[in-house]
Each structure stands twice: as structure tokens, then as C-alpha cells.
Amino acid sequence: MLTASTSLTAQDYIDLETTYGANNYHPLDVVITKGQGVWVWDTEGKKYLDCLSAYSALNQGHCHPKILQAMTEQASIVTLTSRAFRNNQLGSFYEKLCQISGLSKVLPMNSGAEAVETAIKAIRKWAYTVKGVPANQAEIIVCSNNFSGRTISLISFSTEAQYQDGFYPLTPGFQVISFGDASALEAAITPNTAAFLVEPIQGEGGIIIPPDGFLKQAETICRQNNVLLVLDEIQTGLGRTGKMFAFEHEGVRPDGITIGKALSGGFYPISAFLSTEEVMGVFHPGDHGSTFGGNPLAAAIANAAIDVIMEERLPERAAEMGAYFITKLQSMKSPHIQEVRGKGLLIGVELKPEAGGARSFCKDLAQKGLLAKETRENTIRFAPPLVITQEEINWALEQIERVLT
């Protein structure tokens, strides 16, 4: 048996995890022990440039000192009150979220999946109590290739067979259309349609960007049919795409958004559903809740995380550095690259099918000190912390070129 006093190797850590952990992840065998800014270090002291950012949870970089300070200060005062009582951190957290989003009400949760589940509950209750949809008939339109989380309800509207296999019966009430197809959205709407729930950019789906104007068209169609437009901004929000929220690129005003990931800067599980007075007004005491959602520690961390995004102008930085990164990748002469696409610092490099899949290239990149991860089979996702410099991007490009060419 390995004990705390034993000097463990990387393989020891991997063996412990494999022996005692569920086999529901497929990580690269890099055992990270420390992180700072855009860099992480493994058990052997090797340094890596993090180009995944924990799936965009680390927009502010690893261990940002301002967020760390807020966390440690609040942790020494009070961490949890439950929502049976009020706390002095929550109100300012709500206010900041409403100010940066343009929406008027907040319901805090913990994980991204919980935020989307919250949105679905709000949508359905709005359909019955406000729109007048007959009982138990509310429908939510979603898009193929989506990803919103792993709960039973969220996998129920997935089009990825593995996400559903073995987990039936699924939750009904979802209708799937092609992503980016405004005509399909219009044709799918019925009197029972409550909402269109969609990612502005499909992250897990392979960094798929819809045609220009799609979200604006969707907004118009939804308004004409008294259908809510709810955007999943868990990965695209909080600066990642070059705007605070991805919906800002088209001047859209959604009826609701889900956010998470970078809402804590990587320090703590924090998420939220944001919506209008009308939609959030369907909730009454006892309808929904969470022991940890909106706790004072989470609120203090999120307050600092939002401050860092605004004070360091991270959306603007993502726009500038992302345009540079994408342009350089697009000009790279590689026999393996099919397409480079992205917005801000959410970038996908799709490889040709004959390249043999993206995972082997991610392993090679890790050997050269750059951490990225495949999404779907043939796409490498590059999404570094938004604090990355042009010099660091140039270093990353050198490694990418060595592997891909």
C-alpha cells in the first residue's frame, strides 16, 4: 500500500487512480502538481503550456492571485450558510452578473449541468404558467451535435450515441434540429414550443461555428412565436470568444443564459442561470434550490473572478490573441490539417480523416510541453487561458508546427 509518506512517481499516481477510480475519463498520462498563469508542472518538474484551460474554466489563468486572495479571506470568515439564511456576498454577485449580461435575475448553482437543468425547469414552468402550453406538453428545441452536460435529462437531447447508451429511459420533451439552420428552427416550432436552447458555438462538438447571422435570425423567429431563446454560454461566456458573452457578436438579447466554468477562475464549482423577470418569476420558495448554490465562499470567489475579467480586459485580449493564433494556424503548411476555425481563443484544428485521429497528436504535443485535448475524433481544441501573451503563443505555434508538419 502506498502511504502519504511514500515518495510517489507519476506512474504510482496513475496506478492509484486507475485502481480506485471509475473508468469514465480518458486523460493523457500527465500528472499535474502545480499551475501558474498559462503554465503547469508535472511530478517530474516538467513545464507545460496549458492550451485547454480546464475546458475554459481557467480564463483568468491558473491560481490568479486576486481570486486566490478573495477565496482565502472568505474561507477564514464563513464558507456556507445554506439558502436558509442570507449572506453578505450574494447581492453584489447578482448585481455584477446582471450588469455584464443585461439580464435582470440570477439563480446560482454549482456545476454547468445544474445550470442547464435549472434553465429547463424554468422554461417548462414558464410554458405552463405564462405561455399557456397544455400540461405536460412543453417542447424544447435543441441542436444536433450539442453538449450541455451528463445528467439524464441533458443526455436525453444529445445526438451522441455513447452519451445515451445504457442510460435509458430518457427524458422526453426535446426536439432536435440541425445546428445553424434557421429555416429548420422555424419549421420545428409548434404551439407547444417553449424555448430554443442552443450553444452560440459548439465547443465539445468540435468548435463548430454557425453561419453569420444565425443567432440573430433565431432571436427574430423566437420573438415572432413567443418562444424563449436560451443560450448555453458555459464554455463560450466570460471572455472566451472575444466578447464577454458570445451572443454579443450579433447583438442578440437572449431570454436566458447558463454560465459556469470561468465564473470561478478555476477555484471552485460555481454556475448560474440568468434570465428575465418574467421567466425567473415562475419560481416560488420550494420550487428549486441547492445547499451549496450561492454560498458566501462561491459568491466571493465569483465576484473576484468577474473583476479580473473586466479589470484585465480579458475579452479584448482574447479577441486580439485569438485572431493572431487563428491566422498563424491557418497559414501553417501541414498535410494533416483539414480546417482551422474559431472565435477569440476558442480554436479547433480539424484533421483529415486519414491523419489517424487527433489523440495521437495531442500525445505528441504533450511530449513537447504543450497540453491540448481532442474533441470528437479528429479535432484538436486550443483554448489557452486568456492571459496568454503573443510570445507564449509563438512558442506554442512552434510546438504545434513540429507535430503537425
VODRENLO-880331 format. One record per residue (C-alpha): residue in one letter; x, y, z. Coordinates in steps of 0.1 Angstrom, whole numbers, padded with zeros to 4 digits, always signed. Example, Ala and Ser with C-alpha at 12.3 -4.5 7.8 and 13.67 -1.06 7.14 Angstrom:
A+0123-0045+0078 S+0137-0011+0071 
This chain:
M+0000+0000+0000 L+0012+0035-0009 T+0010+0059+0020 A+0012+0097+0023 S+0049+0095+0033 T+0058+0074+0003 S+0076+0091-0025 L+0053+0086-0054 T+0062+0085-0091 A+0039+0096-0119 Q+0031+0060-0126 D+0022+0055-0089 Y-0004+0083-0091 I-0018+0068-0123 D-0020+0033-0108 L-0038+0046-0077 E-0063+0065-0098 T-0068+0035-0121 T-0072+0011-0092 Y-0097+0031-0072 G-0114+0055-0096 A-0143+0049-0120 N-0132+0044-0156 N-0153+0073-0170 Y-0124+0095-0182 H-0096+0090-0208 P-0069+0115-0197 L-0035+0119-0211 D-0009+0105-0187 V+0004+0138-0174 V+0002+0141-0136 I+0000+0179-0128 T+0011+0191-0095 K+0013+0229-0099 G-0001+0257-0120 Q+0006+0294-0125 G-0008+0316-0152 V-0007+0296-0185 W+0018+0271-0172 V+0016+0238-0153 W+0042+0214-0139 D+0041+0177-0135 T+0055+0154-0109 E+0089+0153-0125 G+0091+0191-0127 K+0085+0193-0164 K+0068+0225-0175 Y+0038+0226-0199 L+0018+0253-0216 D-0019+0247-0208 C-0039+0251-0241 L-0071+0236-0226 S-0077+0258-0196 A-0098+0230-0180 Y-0123+0234-0208 S-0123+0272-0205 A-0127+0272-0167 L-0093+0289-0164 N-0099+0320-0185 Q-0081+0341-0158 G-0051+0316-0157 H-0041+0291-0130 C-0041+0304-0094 H-0048+0340-0102 P-0036+0359-0071 K-0066+0382-0068 I-0091+0353-0069 L-0069+0333-0045 Q-0069+0362-0020 A-0107+0365-0022 M-0110+0328-0016 T-0087+0325+0013 E-0101+0357+0030 Q-0137+0345+0027 A-0127+0309+0037 S-0115+0322+0071 I-0147+0341+0077 V-0177+0319+0066 T-0180+0294+0038 L-0215+0281+0039 T-0248+0292+0053 S-0272+0273+0030 R-0300+0293+0015 A-0320+0290+0047 F-0303+0323+0056 R-0288+0352+0037 N-0252+0361+0033 N-0234+0394+0026 Q-0216+0383-0006 L-0246+0372-0027 G-0262+0405-0036 S-0231+0420-0052 F-0225+0388-0071 Y-0260+0390-0085 E-0256+0427-0094 K-0223+0421-0113 L-0238+0393-0133 C-0268+0413-0143 Q-0247+0443-0152 I-0224+0423-0175 S-0251+0402-0191 G-0280+0427-0195 L-0304+0402-0178 S-0322+0410-0146 K-0324+0379-0124 V-0299+0353-0113 L-0303+0318-0099 P-0269+0304-0087 M-0259+0267-0088 N-0227+0247-0087 S-0220+0229-0120 G-0227+0237-0156 A-0251+0208-0158 E-0271+0221-0128 A-0274+0255-0145 V-0288+0239-0176 E-0312+0217-0156 T-0323+0249-0138 A-0329+0266-0172 I-0350+0236-0184 K-0372+0237-0152 A-0377+0275-0157 I-0385+0270-0194 R-0411+0243-0187 K-0428+0261-0159 W-0429+0294-0179 A-0445+0274-0207 Y-0473+0262-0185 T-0479+0293-0163 V-0472+0321-0188 K-0475+0309-0223 G-0504+0285-0216 V-0490+0253-0231 P-0512+0223-0221 A-0500+0203-0191 N-0470+0180-0198 Q-0468+0191-0235 A-0439+0216-0234 E-0412+0211-0260 I-0377+0225-0261 I-0359+0227-0295 V-0321+0218-0294 C-0294+0213-0320 S-0277+0182-0332 N-0241+0178-0320 N-0249+0196-0288 F-0234+0192-0254 S-0248+0206-0222 G-0238+0180-0196 R-0241+0145-0183 T-0273+0143-0163 I-0302+0120-0176 S-0322+0150-0189 L-0292+0165-0206 I-0281+0134-0224 S-0317+0129-0234 F-0313+0156-0261 S-0278+0146-0271 T-0272+0131-0306 E-0240+0113-0295 A-0250+0076-0292 Q-0224+0069-0264 Y-0238+0095-0241 Q-0272+0077-0241 D-0262+0041-0244 G-0272+0021-0213 F-0289+0051-0196 Y-0325+0046-0208 P-0353+0056-0202 L-0346+0091-0213 T-0364+0123-0205 P-0389+0133-0232 G-0398+0168-0245 F-0369+0177-0267 Q-0368+0182-0305 V-0336+0182-0324 I-0327+0203-0355 S-0295+0209-0374 F-0272+0234-0358 G-0270+0268-0376 D-0302+0261-0397 A-0327+0290-0390 S-0352+0275-0415 A-0352+0242-0396 L-0358+0262-0364 E-0388+0280-0378 A-0403+0247-0392 A-0399+0229-0359 I-0418+0254-0338 T-0453+0243-0327 P-0478+0259-0303 N-0462+0237-0276 T-0427+0250-0282 A-0414+0267-0251 A-0378+0275-0259 F-0348+0272-0283 L-0318+0260-0262 V-0286+0264-0281 E-0248+0269-0277 P-0236+0300-0296 I-0206+0279-0306 Q-0205+0241-0301 G-0174+0235-0280 E-0175+0198-0273 G-0190+0193-0307 G-0157+0203-0323 I-0156+0241-0321 I-0184+0244-0347 I-0194+0280-0355 P-0228+0286-0370 P-0233+0308-0401 D-0231+0345-0396 G-0264+0359-0385 F-0278+0326-0373 L-0283+0337-0337 K-0299+0370-0348 Q-0323+0350-0371 A-0331+0327-0342 E-0339+0356-0320 T-0363+0370-0345 I-0380+0337-0351 C-0383+0331-0313 R-0398+0366-0307 Q-0424+0361-0335 N-0435+0328-0320 N-0434+0336-0283 V-0406+0311-0278 L-0377+0317-0253 L-0342+0320-0267 V-0319+0304-0240 L-0281+0303-0247 D-0257+0279-0232 E-0227+0301-0226 I-0209+0279-0201 Q-0179+0274-0223 T-0182+0305-0246 G-0191+0330-0219 L-0169+0353-0197 G-0145+0365-0224 R-0135+0333-0242 T-0147+0343-0277 G-0135+0379-0277 K-0167+0393-0261 M-0179+0390-0225 F-0206+0367-0239 A-0207+0351-0274 F-0242+0365-0280 E-0227+0400-0281 H-0211+0392-0315 E-0245+0395-0332 G-0262+0420-0308 V-0287+0394-0296 R-0307+0398-0264 P-0315+0363-0251 D-0342+0355-0226 G-0318+0334-0206 I-0282+0322-0204 T-0264+0295-0185 I-0228+0302-0173 G-0202+0284-0152 K-0166+0273-0157 A-0146+0306-0157 L-0172+0321-0132 S-0148+0309-0105 G-0115+0312-0124 G-0110+0275-0117 F-0111+0278-0079 Y-0145+0264-0070 P-0176+0249-0087 I-0199+0279-0095 S-0226+0283-0121 A-0258+0302-0127 F-0289+0306-0148 L-0296+0342-0157 S-0329+0353-0171 T-0357+0379-0172 E-0381+0390-0145 E-0409+0371-0163 V-0391+0338-0167 M-0375+0338-0133 G-0408+0349-0117 V-0421+0314-0122 F-0400+0301-0093 H-0415+0303-0058 P-0400+0292-0025 G-0396+0254-0026 D-0396+0251-0064 H-0359+0248-0068 G-0327+0251-0047 S-0293+0239-0038 T-0275+0236-0005 F-0242+0250-0019 G-0256+0272-0047 G-0250+0308-0038 N-0229+0301-0008 P-0207+0330+0005 L-0174+0314-0005 A-0186+0308-0040 A-0200+0344-0043 A-0168+0359-0030 I-0147+0339-0055 A-0171+0348-0084 N-0170+0385-0075 A-0132+0384-0078 A-0133+0363-0109 I-0156+0387-0127 D-0135+0417-0115 V-0103+0401-0130 I-0121+0396-0164 M-0131+0432-0165 E-0100+0449-0150 E-0076+0429-0172 R-0098+0433-0203 L-0097+0396-0210 P-0124+0396-0237 E-0104+0422-0256 R-0073+0402-0250 A-0090+0370-0263 A-0101+0389-0294 E-0066+0401-0302 M-0046+0370-0293 G-0072+0347-0308 A-0071+0365-0342 Y-0033+0362-0341 F-0033+0325-0331 I-0060+0315-0357 T-0043+0334-0385 K-0010+0317-0378 L-0026+0283-0376 Q-0044+0288-0409 S-0012+0297-0426 M+0006+0266-0413 K+0016+0242-0441 S+0005+0208-0428 P-0005+0176-0447 H-0028+0167-0418 I-0049+0199-0413 Q-0084+0199-0429 E-0096+0232-0414 V-0088+0258-0387 R-0118+0275-0372 G-0125+0296-0340 K-0136+0328-0324 G-0114+0345-0298 L-0093+0319-0280 L-0117+0290-0287 I-0100+0273-0316 G-0104+0240-0333 V-0079+0224-0357 E-0098+0197-0376 L-0075+0170-0390 K-0081+0150-0422 P-0097+0116-0415 E-0066+0098-0428 A-0044+0115-0402 G-0054+0088-0378 G-0073+0108-0352 A-0064+0138-0330 R-0055+0120-0298 S-0021+0108-0311 F-0012+0144-0320 C-0022+0155-0285 K+0001+0129-0270 D+0030+0142-0292 L+0022+0178-0282 A+0023+0168-0245 Q+0058+0154-0251 K+0069+0188-0264 G+0054+0206-0234 L+0020+0217-0248 L-0012+0204-0233 A-0043+0202-0256 K-0071+0176-0260 E-0090+0161-0288 T-0127+0169-0291 R-0147+0144-0311 E-0123+0122-0330 N-0105+0145-0354 T-0103+0179-0339 I-0077+0194-0315 R-0091+0221-0293 F-0067+0250-0284 A-0082+0272-0257 P-0054+0286-0235 P-0060+0310-0206 L-0069+0344-0218 V-0039+0359-0201 I-0016+0343-0227 T+0010+0365-0244 Q+0019+0367-0280 E+0054+0353-0271 E+0038+0323-0254 I+0015+0318-0285 N+0046+0319-0307 W+0062+0292-0285 A+0030+0271-0288 L+0029+0275-0326 E+0065+0262-0328 Q+0055+0230-0310 I+0022+0226-0330 E+0042+0230-0363 R+0067+0205-0352 V+0040+0179-0345 L+0016+0187-0374 T+0042+0192-0402 
